[in-house]
Amino acid sequence: MALIEKTIIDKIELVENNSIQVRTATIIEKDGIEIAKTFHRHVVAPGDNVTNEDPRVQAIANAIWTEEVIAAYRASLSTPTI
């Protein structure tokens, strides 16, 4: 009986404000059969440092996050909502 734990990034989503949402799955397998799975999500906002992120997240950030996108995101943080 072998238990194996593996962690994979199974979903990367671009959300409305150009933030990147990353879902990580932790999977437990017993003799090659998945017996448990948990998820963790984190968000990377425009302009955040992505050097420690998965290469796919870095590629999306580099393609999407222009100076204009980053400026618009930062401006939206200081705009009051009603």
Buried (B, 14 or more C-beta within 10 A) or exposed (E): EEEEEEEEEEEBEEEEEBBBBBBBBEBBBEEEEEEEEEEEEEEBBBBBEBEEBBEEBBEBBEEBBEEEBBEEBEEEEEEEEE
